[in-house]
Amino acid sequence: MDKKMHEATHIVHAGRDPKEQGWMVNPPIYQSSTIVFPTLKDLIYAERGYSNNDLVEPYELKYGRYGTQTNFALEKAIAEIDGGYNSFVTSSGAAAINTALVAFLKQGDHMLLVDNVYSPTRSFADKFLKKLGIETTYYDPKIGEDIKKLIKKNTKVIFLESPGSLSFEIQDVPAICKVAKKMGIVTIIDNSWASGIYFKPLEHGADVVVTALTKYINGHSDTMMGAITVQEKHFRIMYEAFRYMAVTAAPFSSYMVQRGMRTTKIRMDHCFKSALELAQWLEARPEVEKVLYPALESDENHKIWKRDFTGAAGLFTIILDRKYSNESLARMVDKLHYYAMGYSWGGYESLILPIDPSGVRSVTKWAYSNKTCLRINVGLEDVRDLKDDLEAGFKRLRK
């Protein structure tokens, strides 16, 4: 990134080259399966990567399954935002995570996986990687440099997620990555919450960043996509896994995500401001025992968040004062006007979702299994309307 350019300006211009795009302001949709080569020399050059992965360069046209110029424009933009050498866009965030893991793990290897991890990642490790002979050990997200105590001779990957998207613990990423580098272990981090806008893991020592572009980068709840960003030393091993896993995103999806990406900073800043105001308001509510949101000064993760992050996403969890019956909870959530119930987040609309992470923990205990917990995604609505909606919902809850 140009040091003179601020984040919002950079996001607007990253990945665009109007001269190469026929002077169109947006990279157009190159929708193709077949790429034709004008000469035998060009064909042989394109084929060299099939026999020797070390010869491959980023953003080469070969076949539609590896991406077109539309994909490449987005990949270049994401790489610039993340501060990496190259990005690969995939068909979903889960595809990005799984492909990154497959790239760096093989039979007989051991992985350290954070205990607050996205549940599909946990399932992939427990049910798929295990069948391949890959061992997984879960660790406390608060472990920091003590992670060195869990490292084995065959530990090849440490996977982080900061914060966890249900319980919102902030990991000490620099401390963990420092230990990993000394031991020659690859660190992979799910950075979907901050989406490369409020946290830059590569600047804090991480090797590989995976992001669900489905969330804030797209921002409009209409496209599934993920991204993997690497530094140059990991490009070719990542390219090989990306090629064999065949998880390339469709060009039209890449176009849609680019369009959403241009307003990411503005949208996230709005969500951050509204979420902080809403979280502070909720803290004072009698129905709310605790708000899990690192941007709050009262949050136990606030110190590390403030050290490493420049802002916070609009996603947090509230712990209610007791365990409410499904009937009582339905009275609250079924008649909300501005909060829909849905599993995603990061879109323009607000969401609310009952959660219970106790079933997806291995080494840490979810302390609120005896309470009703709700995860809230704050969208672009006026925060006053969001407060009024929840206030009416709380009144119905208490009936």
C-alpha positions as CSV (number, residue, x, y, z in Angstrom):
1,M,0.0,0.0,0.0
2,D,1.1,3.5,-0.8
3,K,2.1,5.0,2.6
4,K,0.5,8.3,1.7
5,M,-2.8,6.6,0.9
6,H,-5.4,6.1,3.7
7,E,-7.3,2.8,4.0
8,A,-10.6,4.0,2.6
9,T,-8.9,5.6,-0.5
10,H,-6.8,2.4,-1.0
11,I,-9.9,0.2,-0.9
12,V,-11.6,2.3,-3.6
13,H,-8.6,2.0,-6.0
14,A,-7.0,-1.4,-5.2
15,G,-7.1,-3.9,-8.0
16,R,-8.3,-1.5,-10.7
17,D,-6.4,-0.6,-13.8
18,P,-8.9,1.4,-16.1
19,K,-6.4,1.4,-19.0
20,E,-6.2,-2.4,-19.0
21,Q,-10.0,-2.6,-18.7
22,G,-10.8,-0.6,-21.8
23,W,-11.1,2.5,-19.6
24,M,-14.0,1.0,-17.7
25,V,-14.0,2.1,-14.1
26,N,-14.8,-1.4,-12.8
27,P,-12.9,-4.6,-13.8
28,P,-15.4,-6.2,-16.2
29,I,-16.7,-9.8,-16.0
30,Y,-14.5,-12.2,-18.0
31,Q,-16.7,-15.3,-18.0
32,S,-14.9,-18.2,-19.6
33,S,-13.9,-21.8,-19.3
34,T,-11.6,-22.0,-22.3
35,I,-8.5,-19.8,-22.7
36,V,-7.0,-20.0,-26.2
37,F,-3.3,-19.5,-27.0
38,P,-2.2,-17.8,-30.2
39,T,1.1,-19.8,-30.5
40,L,2.5,-23.1,-29.5
41,K,5.1,-21.2,-27.5
42,D,2.3,-19.5,-25.5
43,L,0.6,-22.9,-24.9
44,I,3.8,-24.6,-23.6
45,Y,4.5,-21.6,-21.4
46,A,1.0,-21.9,-19.8
47,E,1.4,-25.6,-19.4
48,R,4.7,-25.4,-17.5
49,G,3.0,-25.1,-14.2
50,Y,1.4,-28.6,-14.5
51,S,4.8,-30.3,-14.5
52,N,6.7,-27.8,-12.4
53,N,4.8,-25.8,-9.8
54,D,7.9,-23.7,-9.0
55,L,7.6,-22.0,-12.4
56,V,4.2,-20.6,-11.8
57,E,3.7,-16.9,-11.4
58,P,0.6,-15.1,-9.9
59,Y,-2.4,-14.2,-12.0
60,E,-1.6,-16.3,-15.1
61,L,-4.4,-17.2,-17.5
62,K,-4.6,-21.0,-18.1
63,Y,-8.1,-22.3,-17.8
64,G,-11.3,-21.0,-16.4
65,R,-11.0,-23.2,-13.3
66,Y,-8.0,-21.2,-12.2
67,G,-9.7,-17.8,-12.6
68,T,-10.0,-15.1,-15.2
69,Q,-9.0,-11.4,-15.1
70,T,-12.1,-10.7,-13.0
71,N,-10.9,-13.0,-10.3
72,F,-7.4,-11.7,-10.6
73,A,-8.5,-8.1,-10.1
74,L,-10.2,-9.0,-6.8
75,E,-7.2,-11.2,-5.8
76,K,-4.8,-8.3,-6.3
77,A,-7.1,-6.0,-4.3
78,I,-7.4,-8.4,-1.4
79,A,-3.6,-9.0,-1.4
80,E,-3.0,-5.2,-1.2
81,I,-5.5,-4.8,1.6
82,D,-4.0,-7.7,3.6
83,G,-0.5,-6.6,2.8
84,G,0.4,-9.9,1.2
85,Y,2.1,-11.1,-2.0
86,N,-0.8,-12.9,-3.5
87,S,-4.4,-13.9,-2.7
88,F,-6.6,-16.7,-4.0
89,V,-10.4,-16.2,-4.1
90,T,-12.4,-19.3,-3.3
91,S,-16.1,-20.3,-3.6
92,S,-16.7,-19.7,0.2
93,G,-15.0,-18.8,3.4
94,A,-15.0,-22.5,4.4
95,A,-13.3,-23.4,1.1
96,A,-10.5,-20.9,1.9
97,I,-9.9,-22.4,5.3
98,N,-10.0,-26.0,4.2
99,T,-7.7,-25.3,1.2
100,A,-5.2,-23.5,3.4
101,L,-5.1,-26.4,5.8
102,V,-4.7,-29.0,3.1
103,A,-1.8,-27.0,1.6
104,F,0.3,-27.2,4.8
105,L,-0.7,-30.5,6.3
106,K,-0.1,-34.1,5.4
107,Q,-0.5,-37.6,6.9
108,G,1.4,-37.9,10.2
109,D,1.3,-34.1,10.9
110,H,-0.1,-32.4,14.0
111,M,-2.1,-29.2,14.1
112,L,-2.9,-26.8,17.0
113,L,-6.4,-25.4,16.6
114,V,-7.9,-22.7,18.7
115,D,-10.9,-23.8,20.8
116,N,-13.2,-21.0,19.8
117,V,-12.8,-21.8,16.1
118,Y,-15.6,-21.5,13.6
119,S,-17.5,-24.8,14.0
120,P,-17.2,-26.0,10.3
121,T,-13.4,-25.7,10.7
122,R,-13.6,-27.9,13.8
123,S,-15.7,-30.4,11.9
124,F,-13.2,-30.4,9.0
125,A,-10.4,-31.2,11.4
126,D,-12.2,-33.8,13.4
127,K,-14.0,-35.6,10.6
128,F,-11.9,-35.1,7.5
129,L,-8.3,-34.4,8.4
130,K,-8.5,-37.1,11.0
131,K,-9.3,-39.6,8.3
132,L,-6.1,-38.5,6.5
133,G,-4.0,-39.2,9.5
134,I,-3.7,-35.6,10.7
135,E,-3.9,-35.1,14.5
136,T,-5.5,-32.0,16.0
137,T,-5.0,-30.6,19.5
138,Y,-7.3,-27.8,20.7
139,Y,-5.9,-24.9,22.7
140,D,-7.3,-22.1,24.9
141,P,-7.6,-18.9,22.9
142,K,-6.0,-17.0,25.8
143,I,-2.9,-19.2,25.7
144,G,-0.4,-16.6,24.2
145,E,3.2,-17.6,24.2
146,D,2.4,-20.6,26.4
147,I,1.4,-22.4,23.2
148,K,5.0,-23.6,23.1
149,K,4.0,-26.2,25.7
150,L,1.6,-27.9,23.3
151,I,4.0,-28.0,20.3
152,K,5.1,-31.5,19.2
153,K,7.9,-32.6,16.9
154,N,5.3,-33.1,14.1
155,T,3.4,-29.8,14.7
156,K,3.2,-28.1,11.3
157,V,0.3,-25.7,11.6
158,I,-1.1,-23.4,14.3
159,F,-4.6,-22.2,13.4
160,L,-5.9,-19.0,15.0
161,E,-9.2,-17.1,14.9
162,S,-9.3,-13.7,16.6
163,P,-11.8,-13.0,17.8
164,G,-13.9,-16.1,17.8
165,S,-17.2,-15.4,16.1
166,L,-19.4,-16.6,19.0
167,S,-17.4,-15.9,22.2
168,F,-15.1,-13.0,21.0
169,E,-11.9,-13.8,22.7
170,I,-9.0,-11.9,21.2
171,Q,-5.8,-13.9,20.8
172,D,-2.3,-12.6,21.4
173,V,-1.4,-13.1,17.7
174,P,2.1,-11.6,17.8
175,A,3.1,-13.8,20.8
176,I,1.8,-17.0,19.2
177,C,3.3,-16.2,15.8
178,K,6.7,-15.4,17.4
179,V,6.8,-18.9,19.0
180,A,5.7,-20.5,15.7
181,K,8.4,-18.8,13.7
182,K,11.1,-20.0,16.0
183,M,9.8,-23.5,15.6
184,G,9.3,-23.4,11.8
185,I,5.5,-23.8,12.2
186,V,3.1,-22.2,9.7
187,T,0.4,-19.9,11.3
188,I,-3.0,-19.6,9.6
189,I,-5.5,-17.1,10.9
190,D,-9.2,-16.6,10.2
191,N,-9.5,-12.8,10.0
192,S,-13.2,-12.6,8.9
193,W,-14.3,-10.4,11.8
194,A,-11.8,-7.6,11.0
195,S,-11.8,-8.5,7.3
196,G,-8.4,-6.9,6.7
197,I,-9.8,-3.5,7.6
198,Y,-9.3,-3.4,11.3
199,F,-6.6,-6.0,11.8
200,K,-3.6,-6.9,9.5
201,P,-2.4,-10.4,10.7
202,L,0.6,-10.5,8.3
203,E,1.9,-7.4,10.0
204,H,1.7,-9.2,13.3
205,G,3.6,-12.2,12.3
206,A,1.0,-14.5,10.7
207,D,2.0,-16.5,7.6
208,V,-1.5,-17.1,6.0
209,V,-4.7,-15.1,6.3
210,V,-8.1,-16.6,5.4
211,T,-11.2,-14.3,5.1
212,A,-14.8,-15.0,4.4
213,L,-15.4,-12.4,1.8
214,T,-19.1,-13.4,2.1
215,K,-19.2,-11.1,5.2
216,Y,-18.0,-7.5,5.3
217,I,-16.0,-7.3,2.0
218,N,-19.1,-8.3,0.0
219,G,-21.4,-6.7,2.5
220,H,-24.7,-7.3,0.7
221,S,-25.7,-10.9,1.7
222,D,-25.9,-12.1,-1.8
223,T,-22.5,-13.8,-2.6
224,M,-20.5,-16.6,-1.1
225,M,-16.7,-16.2,-1.3
226,G,-13.5,-16.6,0.6
227,A,-9.9,-15.5,0.2
228,I,-6.5,-16.9,1.1
229,T,-3.6,-14.4,1.3
230,V,0.0,-15.4,1.5
231,Q,3.5,-14.0,1.5
232,E,5.8,-14.9,-1.5
233,K,7.5,-17.8,0.3
234,H,4.2,-19.6,0.6
235,F,2.8,-18.7,-2.8
236,R,3.7,-21.9,-4.7
237,I,2.6,-24.4,-2.1
238,M,-0.7,-22.5,-1.8
239,Y,-1.1,-22.4,-5.6
240,E,-0.7,-26.1,-5.8
241,A,-3.4,-26.8,-3.2
242,F,-5.7,-24.2,-4.8
243,R,-5.3,-25.8,-8.2
244,Y,-6.0,-29.3,-7.0
245,M,-8.9,-28.4,-4.7
246,A,-10.6,-26.7,-7.6
247,V,-12.4,-24.2,-5.4
248,T,-12.1,-21.2,-7.6
249,A,-14.9,-18.6,-7.3
250,A,-17.0,-17.8,-10.3
251,P,-16.1,-14.6,-12.2
252,F,-19.5,-13.1,-11.7
253,S,-19.2,-13.6,-7.9
254,S,-15.8,-11.9,-8.0
255,Y,-17.3,-9.0,-9.8
256,M,-20.1,-8.7,-7.1
257,V,-17.6,-8.9,-4.3
258,Q,-15.4,-6.2,-5.9
259,R,-18.4,-3.9,-6.1
260,G,-19.2,-4.4,-2.4
261,M,-15.5,-4.1,-1.4
262,R,-15.3,-0.5,-2.5
263,T,-17.5,0.6,0.4
264,T,-16.2,-1.8,3.0
265,K,-14.4,0.8,5.1
266,I,-17.4,3.2,5.2
267,R,-19.8,0.4,6.0
268,M,-17.6,-1.1,8.7
269,D,-17.0,2.3,10.3
270,H,-20.8,2.8,10.5
271,C,-21.3,-0.7,11.9
272,F,-18.5,-0.1,14.5
273,K,-20.0,3.1,15.7
274,S,-23.5,1.8,15.9
275,A,-22.4,-1.5,17.5
276,L,-20.4,0.2,20.2
277,E,-23.3,2.5,21.0
278,L,-25.8,-0.4,21.0
279,A,-23.4,-2.6,23.1
280,Q,-23.0,0.2,25.7
281,W,-26.8,0.6,25.8
282,L,-27.3,-3.2,26.3
283,E,-24.8,-3.3,29.1
284,A,-27.1,-1.0,31.1
285,R,-30.2,-3.2,30.4
286,P,-31.5,-5.2,33.4
287,E,-32.2,-8.2,31.1
288,V,-28.5,-8.3,30.0
289,E,-25.9,-9.8,32.3
290,K,-22.9,-9.3,30.0
291,V,-21.9,-8.1,26.6
292,L,-19.0,-9.9,24.8
293,Y,-17.5,-7.2,22.6
294,P,-13.8,-6.4,22.7
295,A,-14.3,-2.8,21.9
296,L,-16.0,-2.2,25.2
297,E,-13.7,-1.0,28.0
298,S,-15.4,-3.5,30.3
299,D,-14.5,-6.4,28.1
300,E,-11.6,-8.6,29.3
301,N,-10.2,-8.7,25.8
302,H,-10.2,-4.9,25.4
303,K,-6.5,-4.3,26.2
304,I,-5.2,-6.7,23.5
305,W,-7.9,-5.5,21.0
306,K,-6.9,-1.9,21.5
307,R,-3.2,-2.8,21.1
308,D,-3.6,-4.7,17.8
309,F,-6.9,-3.5,16.2
310,T,-7.9,-0.2,14.7
311,G,-11.7,-0.8,15.0
312,A,-14.3,-3.5,15.7
313,A,-16.8,-5.3,13.6
314,G,-20.5,-4.9,14.3
315,L,-20.8,-8.5,15.6
316,F,-21.0,-9.4,19.3
317,T,-22.8,-11.6,21.8
318,I,-25.1,-10.7,24.7
319,I,-25.6,-12.9,27.8
320,L,-29.1,-12.5,29.2
321,D,-29.8,-12.6,33.0
322,R,-31.2,-16.1,33.0
323,K,-32.2,-19.1,30.8
324,Y,-35.4,-18.2,29.1
325,S,-37.7,-20.9,27.6
326,N,-38.1,-21.1,23.9
327,E,-41.6,-19.8,24.2
328,S,-40.4,-16.7,26.0
329,L,-37.5,-16.2,23.6
330,A,-39.9,-16.6,20.6
331,R,-42.1,-13.8,22.0
332,M,-39.0,-11.6,21.8
333,V,-37.4,-12.5,18.5
334,D,-40.3,-13.5,16.3
335,K,-41.7,-10.0,16.3
336,L,-38.5,-8.0,15.9
337,H,-38.8,-5.6,12.9
338,Y,-35.2,-4.9,12.1
339,Y,-33.4,-8.1,13.3
340,A,-33.8,-11.2,11.2
341,M,-32.6,-14.6,12.4
342,G,-29.8,-15.9,10.2
343,Y,-26.4,-17.6,10.4
344,S,-24.3,-15.2,8.5
345,W,-23.2,-11.7,9.4
346,G,-21.4,-8.7,7.9
347,G,-24.2,-7.7,5.6
348,Y,-26.1,-4.5,5.5
349,E,-28.9,-5.9,7.6
350,S,-29.1,-6.6,11.3
351,L,-29.4,-10.1,12.5
352,I,-30.0,-11.9,15.8
353,L,-29.2,-15.5,16.6
354,P,-29.6,-17.7,19.8
355,I,-26.3,-19.5,20.4
356,D,-24.8,-22.0,22.8
357,P,-21.1,-22.7,22.1
358,S,-20.8,-25.3,24.8
359,G,-21.2,-28.1,22.3
360,V,-18.2,-27.0,20.2
361,R,-15.6,-26.7,23.0
362,S,-12.9,-29.1,23.8
363,V,-10.5,-27.6,26.3
364,T,-12.3,-24.5,27.5
365,K,-15.7,-24.3,29.2
366,W,-18.5,-22.0,27.9
367,A,-19.3,-20.2,31.1
368,Y,-22.9,-19.3,30.2
369,S,-24.5,-22.6,29.3
370,N,-27.1,-21.8,32.0
371,K,-28.1,-18.5,30.3
372,T,-29.8,-17.5,27.1
373,C,-27.2,-16.0,24.7
374,L,-27.8,-14.0,21.6
375,R,-25.4,-13.0,18.9
376,I,-26.2,-9.7,17.2
377,N,-25.0,-8.5,13.9
378,V,-25.4,-4.7,13.7
379,G,-26.2,-3.6,10.2
380,L,-26.6,-0.2,8.5
381,E,-30.0,0.8,10.1
382,D,-30.2,3.8,12.4
383,V,-29.1,2.7,15.8
384,R,-32.1,4.4,17.4
385,D,-34.4,2.1,15.6
386,L,-32.3,-0.9,16.6
387,K,-32.5,0.1,20.2
388,D,-36.3,0.7,20.1
389,D,-36.8,-2.7,18.4
390,L,-34.8,-4.5,21.1
391,E,-36.5,-2.6,23.9
392,A,-39.9,-3.7,22.7
393,G,-38.5,-7.2,22.4
394,F,-37.3,-7.2,26.0
395,K,-40.7,-6.2,27.1
396,R,-42.3,-9.2,25.3
397,L,-39.5,-11.4,26.8
398,R,-40.5,-10.5,30.3
399,K,-44.2,-11.2,30.0
